[in-house]
Amino acid sequence: MSSLRVTTLRGRSGNESPSLPDGAVVTGVTTSTSFSGDLTGNVTGNATGLSGTPDITVNNVVAGVVTATTFVGVPAGFTELDAALFN
């Protein structure tokens, strides 16, 4: 098996990305502006800027203290919720 070791890989004009028609296998850290294909392994980071379909649903959030500025379905003027509302 052959091996090719390089410090920098550039496209033909020098300021563009190289063409890899069969794709690339990367071990380590990579930064990409787009992604195509199946993703395997562990993904880390954050999920900011997500949009589109499917929608994202978050279930079972555990919190110590929750402060709300708007209550949906509670009559105007109420500042406390009656425990009976949570049946």
Backbone as a ProteinNet text record, in pm:
[ID]
protein_1_A
[PRIMARY]
MSSLRVTTLRGRSGNESPSLPDGAVVTGVTTSTSFSGDLTGNVTGNATGLSGTPDITVNNVVAGVVTATTFVGVPAGFTELDAALFN
[TERTIARY]
84.1	0	88.3	48.4	124.6	73.1	153.6	114.2	166.2	86.6	123.3	116.4	226.8	231.6	254.3	162.2	172.2	141.5	191.7	162.2	40.1	29.2	-80.7	-133.6	-265.1	-329.4	-419.7	-391.1	-467.1	-515.2	-614.5	-661.8	-559.6	-588.2	-494.5	-453.9	-546.9	-512	-445.7	-442.9	-373.8	-461.5	-573	-659.8	-801.1	-813.2	-941.1	-922.5	-1032.4	-1026	-991.3	-920.2	-889.5	-1014.7	-1018.4	-1128.7	-1094.9	-1184.2	-1167.5	-1289.2	-1290.3	-1410.1	-1461.2	-1375.6	-1418.3	-1443.2	-1437.3	-1458.6	-1329.7	-1341.7	-1226.1	-1265.1	-1174	-1191.5	-1101.2	-1160.9	-1086.3	-1085.7	-969.7	-955.7	-906.2	-976.3	-939.1	-1048	-1009.4	-1103.2	-1112.9	-1235.2	-1256	-1359.3	-1343.4	-1439.7	-1496.2	-1629.1	-1693.2	-1804.3	-1828.2	-1939.3	-2061.1	-2043.9	-2156.2	-2118.1	-2220.7	-2197.2	-2295.6	-2247.8	-2333.8	-2298.9	-2398.3	-2372.7	-2408.3	-2386.8	-2417.2	-2312.6	-2356.6	-2267.5	-2259.8	-2139.2	-2121	-2028	-2032.3	-1944.8	-2012.7	-1934.8	-1985.7	-1980	-2087.2	-2094.1	-2092.9	-2008.7	-2003.4	-2024	-2053.5	-2074.7	-2212.1	-2263.7	-2394.9	-2486.3	-2610.9	-2711	-2771	-2689.2	-2741.7	-2766.8	-2863.1	-2890.6	-2966.4	-3028.3	-3102.4	-3236.4	-3276.8	-3408.1	-3452.5	-3578.4	-3627.9	-3705.3	-3712.7	-3790.1	-3696.4	-3708.7	-3818.3	-3803	-3914.4	-3909.6	-3834.2	-3785.3	-3710	-3798.6	-3812.9	-3893.2	-3802	-3819.7	-3741.7	-3837.3	-3805.3	-3889.3	-3813.4	-3887.1	-3832.5	-3717.6	-3743.4	-3643.6	-3650.1	-3537	-3530.8	-3465.3	-3532.4	-3479.4	-3504.2	-3416.8	-3431.9	-3528.8	-3504.6	-3588.6	-3625.2	-3752.9	-3798.7	-3862.8	-3818.2	-3876.5	-3942.5	-4071.4	-4145.3	-4198.7	-4200.5	-4257.1	-4393.1	-4425.7	-4554.2	-4612.5	-4740.4	-4809.1	-4912.9	-4910.4	-5008.8	-5124.1	-5245.8	-5363.2	-5399.6	-5333.9	-5365.5	-5431.7	-5543.7	-5613.4	-5524.9	-5546.6	-5470.4	-5487.1	-5383.2	-5389.6	-5346.9	-5337.8	-5293.4	-5141.3	-5089.8	-4945.4	-4899.9	-4995.4	-4963.6	-5056.9	-5008.2	-5088.5	-5141.4	-5267.1	-5331.2	-5285.3	-5249.1	-5204.2	-5309	-5436.6	-5544.4	-5537.2	-5466.7	-5452.5	-5362	-5286.6	-5186.4	-5230.1	-5352.2	-5401.2	-5356.7
-117.6	0	123.4	223.1	347.8	448.6	546.1	652.9	784.3	888.1	1021.1	1114.6	1179	1271.3	1412.2	1501.2	1640	1732.7	1853.8	1954.7	2035.6	2066.8	2147	2084.9	2080	2027.9	2137.4	2183.2	2292.7	2251.4	2324.5	2302.9	2351.1	2326.4	2358.3	2505.1	2596.7	2739.1	2789.4	2708.4	2745.9	2812	2872.3	2937.7	2879.6	2756	2686	2550.7	2487.4	2355.9	2250	2146.7	2038.5	1956.5	1893.7	1806.3	1664.7	1604.6	1467.8	1388.9	1341.6	1280.4	1157.6	1086	968.1	999.4	1125.9	1166.6	1162.2	1189.5	1190.8	1126.9	1052.6	997.7	1078.5	1141.6	1230.6	1173.2	1167.2	1128.2	1250	1288	1407.7	1512.2	1637.4	1748.8	1800.8	1828.9	1890.9	2001.3	2105.7	2215.4	2218.5	2216.3	2209.5	2312.2	2359.6	2451.1	2376.5	2253.4	2170.6	2024.9	1938.8	1797.2	1717.4	1609.6	1522.2	1378.4	1296.1	1155.7	1117.6	990.9	937.8	983.1	1007.2	1046.8	933.3	892.3	787.6	837.7	775.3	814.3	913.6	976.2	1071	1212.4	1287.4	1426	1513.4	1615.3	1708.4	1849.8	1941.5	2080.4	2126.6	2230	2281.4	2275.2	2306.3	2294.5	2430.3	2534.7	2666.7	2679.1	2757.6	2785.8	2677.2	2582.4	2476.8	2528.4	2483.6	2519.8	2412.5	2418.9	2324.8	2210.9	2102.7	1986.8	1869.3	1784.9	1779.6	1884.1	1917.2	2008.4	1940.5	2019.4	1966.1	1972.5	1860.2	1851.8	1818.8	1889.5	1864.6	1811	1695.8	1634.1	1621.7	1615.1	1584.3	1676.3	1805	1901	1908	1889	1894.8	2026.5	2104.8	2234.9	2257.3	2334.7	2367	2481.3	2593.6	2711.7	2757.3	2783.4	2831.8	2967.8	3065.9	3199.5	3224.5	3257.7	3280.3	3421.7	3480.6	3614.4	3609.2	3497.5	3482.4	3346.3	3342.8	3218.4	3198.2	3088.4	3058.5	2982.6	3028.9	2960.9	3000.9	3099.3	3147.5	3284	3306.7	3435.1	3554.8	3662.6	3785.1	3831.2	3883.5	3934.3	3834.3	3705.9	3604.8	3608.2	3610.8	3607.1	3475.3	3396.4	3265.1	3162.9	3043.1	2936	2846.6	2815.2	2724.4	2581.7	2505.4	2368.2	2283.9	2320.2	2244.8	2250.4	2348.9	2360.5	2250.7	2185.3	2087.4	1945.1	1908.1	1772.4	1682.4
0	0	0	-76	-84.9	15.1	43.3	132.9	76.6	89.9	42.6	161.8	192.5	305.5	252.8	285.9	240.8	357.1	348.9	449	407.5	279.1	227.9	100.3	87.1	-33	-87.5	-209.3	-270.3	-408	-457.8	-593.3	-695.2	-821.4	-929.9	-931.9	-909	-915.8	-787.1	-683.6	-560.6	-456.3	-497	-398.5	-402.5	-445.8	-444.7	-379.2	-343.2	-280.8	-385	-345	-439.4	-468.7	-583.6	-620.1	-575.4	-498.1	-451.5	-497.9	-622.5	-680	-605.6	-536.1	-460.9	-314.6	-277.4	-139.5	-59.6	68.7	158	290.7	348.6	482.1	573.3	674.6	762.7	902.8	961.5	1101.3	1176.7	1281.2	1355.1	1342.5	1338.3	1334.1	1192.5	1148.5	1018.3	1032.1	952.6	947.8	807.5	796.8	665.8	655.1	534.1	511	459.4	413.2	371.4	392	391.8	417.2	334.9	273.8	196.6	229.2	259.1	286.8	427.8	458.2	590.5	690.8	812.6	920.3	1020.9	1055.5	1155	1264.7	1379.2	1488.9	1580.7	1667.3	1765.6	1709.3	1730.3	1685.9	1809.1	1810	1921.7	1869.8	1958	1918.4	1961.6	1893	1928.4	1807.6	1829.1	1723.3	1689.9	1688.4	1656.8	1507.6	1471.2	1331	1257.6	1327.3	1261.1	1212.4	1095.4	1043.7	945.8	906.1	806.9	868.5	793.5	832.4	850.1	948.3	1044.7	1153.7	1218.7	1331.9	1445.5	1536.1	1649.3	1773.3	1843	1964.4	2080.7	2190.4	2311.4	2416.2	2474.3	2576.8	2707.1	2816.5	2948.3	2988.9	2991.9	3036.7	3188	3254.6	3399.9	3438.5	3523.1	3562.7	3710.7	3773	3913.5	3933.7	3868.7	3881.3	3741	3719.6	3590	3610.9	3535	3538.9	3405.5	3407.8	3284	3281.3	3163.5	3147.6	3079.6	3015.2	2947.4	2980.4	3015.9	3041.9	2933.6	2864.5	2760.4	2824.2	2803.5	2856.6	2997.5	3054.9	3189.6	3174	3242.7	3228.3	3261.2	3190.3	3213.6	3358	3416.8	3552.9	3658.3	3625.5	3720.6	3730.1	3850.8	3869.8	3930.4	3981.8	4036.9	3974.9	3956.8	3900	4011	4005.2	4100.3	4068	4169.8	4149.9	4080.4	4092.4	4028.2	3875.6	3822.4	3677.8	3621.6	3707.3	3662.1	3689.6	3656.5	3677.3	3567
[MASK]
+++++++++++++++++++++++++++++++++++++++++++++++++++++++++++++++++++++++++++++++++++++++

